[in-house]
Amino acid sequence: MAAATLLTVKEFSEASLMSTMRSTWNTTREVTFRPIGKNIFVVQAFCLGDWKRIMEEGPWIFRGCALMLEEFDGSTAIPSVLPHVVPAWVQIHIIPHLYRTESILKQLASKIGGLLTVEMRAIATGGGDFHRARVNLEASRPLLRFVTLTLEGRDNILIQVKYEKIP
C-alpha cells in the first residue's frame, strides 16, 4: 500500500483523479484507490510489477499537479508520514570534462534533492551535453536552477539544472 497526496491547493474531482491515475499506470491487475482524508488516499496494488511501476516511475501528474506517493503499511488509520517528495529526472548541464566522475555527479545531484540514481552517460545536445540524475524533490522547497561546483584553488563554477516533466 501507499499513501498518496496531490500537490495542489485547488479543488479537484477525486473520481477523476482515480480514473486518470488508473489509466496512466496501465496496471495488469486491479489497483484500489480509497480516500482516507482531505487530499489523502490509500493506493493498493495487487501485483508486484504494478507496485514497482507506481512507486518507482513517474513523476505522476494530474492536471499539471504532482501526485506524491509514500509507502504505507496500513497499521494506522492515517499514515504517520504524509507524502512530501516528488521523484523527478534532472539534467545537469555542461560539466567540465575533468569533473565528470560518479562521485562529483552524485554530489551535484544531492544538492538538488534526495539522490536516487545517476546516469554516467552524457547526452549530447546542440547547446552542449548533460548528465541525468533521478532525485526526490521536497515539495516544500523551491526548485534550484543552478548548483555550484566547488574546486580547490579555483573559482566556483555554476552549473545549470533543468527538470524533466516536472509539474
LOSE-419685 format. One record per residue (C-alpha): residue number from 0; residue in three letters; x, y, z. Coordinates in steps of 0.2 Angstrom, whole numbers, plus 5000, padded with zeros to 4 digits. Layout:
<rs>
[r NUM,"ALA",[X,Y,Z]]
...
</rs>
This chain:
<rs>
[r 0,"MET",[5000,5000,5000]]
[r 1,"ALA",[5005,5018,4998]]
[r 2,"ALA",[4998,5035,5004]]
[r 3,"ALA",[4995,5047,4990]]
[r 4,"THR",[4993,5066,4990]]
[r 5,"LEU",[4990,5078,4976]]
[r 6,"LEU",[5001,5093,4977]]
[r 7,"THR",[4988,5107,4974]]
[r 8,"VAL",[4978,5119,4984]]
[r 9,"LYS",[4964,5119,4970]]
[r 10,"GLU",[4948,5109,4971]]
[r 11,"PHE",[4948,5093,4961]]
[r 12,"SER",[4937,5078,4957]]
[r 13,"GLU",[4943,5063,4967]]
[r 14,"ALA",[4934,5052,4954]]
[r 15,"SER",[4943,5060,4940]]
[r 16,"LEU",[4960,5058,4949]]
[r 17,"MET",[4957,5040,4952]]
[r 18,"SER",[4951,5036,4935]]
[r 19,"THR",[4966,5046,4927]]
[r 20,"MET",[4979,5038,4938]]
[r 21,"ARG",[4972,5020,4934]]
[r 22,"SER",[4973,5024,4916]]
[r 23,"THR",[4990,5032,4917]]
[r 24,"TRP",[4998,5017,4927]]
[r 25,"ASN",[4991,5005,4915]]
[r 26,"THR",[4992,4991,4928]]
[r 27,"THR",[4990,4972,4924]]
[r 28,"ARG",[4979,4969,4939]]
[r 29,"GLU",[4967,4979,4949]]
[r 30,"VAL",[4973,4994,4959]]
[r 31,"THR",[4962,5001,4973]]
[r 32,"PHE",[4962,5020,4977]]
[r 33,"ARG",[4952,5025,4993]]
[r 34,"PRO",[4951,5042,5000]]
[r 35,"ILE",[4955,5042,5019]]
[r 36,"GLY",[4956,5061,5022]]
[r 37,"LYS",[4956,5078,5013]]
[r 38,"ASN",[4968,5075,4999]]
[r 39,"ILE",[4975,5059,5006]]
[r 40,"PHE",[4972,5042,4998]]
[r 41,"VAL",[4977,5024,5000]]
[r 42,"VAL",[4983,5016,4984]]
[r 43,"GLN",[4984,4997,4985]]
[r 44,"ALA",[4992,4986,4970]]
[r 45,"PHE",[4989,4968,4970]]
[r 46,"CYS",[5004,4964,4958]]
[r 47,"LEU",[5022,4967,4962]]
[r 48,"GLY",[5026,4973,4944]]
[r 49,"ASP",[5012,4986,4946]]
[r 50,"TRP",[5018,4991,4963]]
[r 51,"LYS",[5035,4994,4956]]
[r 52,"ARG",[5029,5004,4942]]
[r 53,"ILE",[5018,5015,4953]]
[r 54,"MET",[5031,5018,4966]]
[r 55,"GLU",[5047,5019,4955]]
[r 56,"GLU",[5042,5028,4939]]
[r 57,"GLY",[5035,5045,4937]]
[r 58,"PRO",[5033,5059,4942]]
[r 59,"TRP",[5014,5056,4941]]
[r 60,"ILE",[5005,5071,4935]]
[r 61,"PHE",[4986,5075,4936]]
[r 62,"ARG",[4980,5091,4928]]
[r 63,"GLY",[4998,5099,4930]]
[r 64,"CYS",[5000,5094,4948]]
[r 65,"ALA",[5011,5081,4955]]
[r 66,"LEU",[5004,5065,4964]]
[r 67,"MET",[5016,5061,4978]]
[r 68,"LEU",[5017,5044,4985]]
[r 69,"GLU",[5024,5037,5001]]
[r 70,"GLU",[5024,5018,5007]]
[r 71,"PHE",[5011,5015,5020]]
[r 72,"ASP",[5009,4999,5030]]
[r 73,"GLY",[4990,5002,5034]]
[r 74,"SER",[4993,4999,5053]]
[r 75,"THR",[4985,5016,5057]]
[r 76,"ALA",[4970,5025,5050]]
[r 77,"ILE",[4981,5039,5043]]
[r 78,"PRO",[4999,5037,5039]]
[r 79,"SER",[5012,5045,5051]]
[r 80,"VAL",[5022,5051,5036]]
[r 81,"LEU",[5012,5060,5023]]
[r 82,"PRO",[5019,5061,5005]]
[r 83,"HIS",[5030,5076,5004]]
[r 84,"VAL",[5043,5072,4989]]
[r 85,"VAL",[5041,5071,4970]]
[r 86,"PRO",[5053,5060,4961]]
[r 87,"ALA",[5060,5068,4946]]
[r 88,"TRP",[5073,5067,4932]]
[r 89,"VAL",[5085,5082,4932]]
[r 90,"GLN",[5098,5087,4919]]
[r 91,"ILE",[5115,5093,4925]]
[r 92,"HIS",[5122,5103,4910]]
[r 93,"ILE",[5139,5106,4904]]
[r 94,"ILE",[5150,5099,4917]]
[r 95,"PRO",[5169,5101,4913]]
[r 96,"HIS",[5176,5085,4906]]
[r 97,"LEU",[5189,5083,4921]]
[r 98,"TYR",[5174,5083,4934]]
[r 99,"ARG",[5163,5070,4926]]
[r 100,"THR",[5166,5057,4939]]
[r 101,"GLU",[5152,5047,4948]]
[r 102,"SER",[5156,5055,4965]]
[r 103,"ILE",[5155,5073,4958]]
[r 104,"LEU",[5139,5069,4949]]
[r 105,"LYS",[5132,5062,4965]]
[r 106,"GLN",[5137,5077,4975]]
[r 107,"LEU",[5129,5089,4962]]
[r 108,"ALA",[5113,5079,4961]]
[r 109,"SER",[5112,5078,4980]]
[r 110,"LYS",[5112,5097,4981]]
[r 111,"ILE",[5096,5097,4971]]
[r 112,"GLY",[5086,5083,4981]]
[r 113,"GLY",[5087,5066,4988]]
[r 114,"LEU",[5098,5056,4977]]
[r 115,"LEU",[5091,5040,4969]]
[r 116,"THR",[5102,5037,4954]]
[r 117,"VAL",[5114,5045,4942]]
[r 118,"GLU",[5117,5041,4924]]
[r 119,"MET",[5135,5042,4919]]
[r 120,"ARG",[5132,5043,4900]]
[r 121,"ALA",[5132,5060,4894]]
[r 122,"ILE",[5118,5065,4882]]
[r 123,"ALA",[5124,5077,4868]]
[r 124,"THR",[5113,5092,4863]]
[r 125,"GLY",[5115,5107,4852]]
[r 126,"GLY",[5119,5118,4867]]
[r 127,"GLY",[5131,5106,4875]]
[r 128,"ASP",[5129,5089,4884]]
[r 129,"PHE",[5122,5085,4901]]
[r 130,"HIS",[5120,5070,4913]]
[r 131,"ARG",[5104,5064,4921]]
[r 132,"ALA",[5100,5060,4939]]
[r 133,"ARG",[5084,5054,4947]]
[r 134,"VAL",[5081,5064,4964]]
[r 135,"ASN",[5067,5066,4976]]
[r 136,"LEU",[5062,5084,4977]]
[r 137,"GLU",[5055,5091,4993]]
[r 138,"ALA",[5038,5098,4989]]
[r 139,"SER",[5041,5112,5001]]
[r 140,"ARG",[5057,5118,4994]]
[r 141,"PRO",[5059,5129,4978]]
[r 142,"LEU",[5067,5122,4963]]
[r 143,"LEU",[5086,5126,4960]]
[r 144,"ARG",[5091,5132,4943]]
[r 145,"PHE",[5110,5131,4946]]
[r 146,"VAL",[5121,5121,4958]]
[r 147,"THR",[5139,5126,4962]]
[r 148,"LEU",[5154,5115,4958]]
[r 149,"THR",[5167,5120,4971]]
[r 150,"LEU",[5185,5117,4966]]
[r 151,"GLU",[5201,5118,4976]]
[r 152,"GLY",[5211,5133,4972]]
[r 153,"ARG",[5199,5139,4958]]
[r 154,"ASP",[5183,5149,4956]]
[r 155,"ASN",[5167,5140,4959]]
[r 156,"ILE",[5158,5135,4943]]
[r 157,"LEU",[5139,5137,4942]]
[r 158,"ILE",[5131,5123,4933]]
[r 159,"GLN",[5113,5124,4926]]
[r 160,"VAL",[5100,5112,4931]]
[r 161,"LYS",[5084,5108,4921]]
[r 162,"TYR",[5070,5097,4926]]
[r 163,"GLU",[5061,5084,4915]]
[r 164,"LYS",[5042,5083,4916]]
[r 165,"ILE",[5040,5092,4932]]
[r 166,"PRO",[5023,5099,4936]]
</rs>
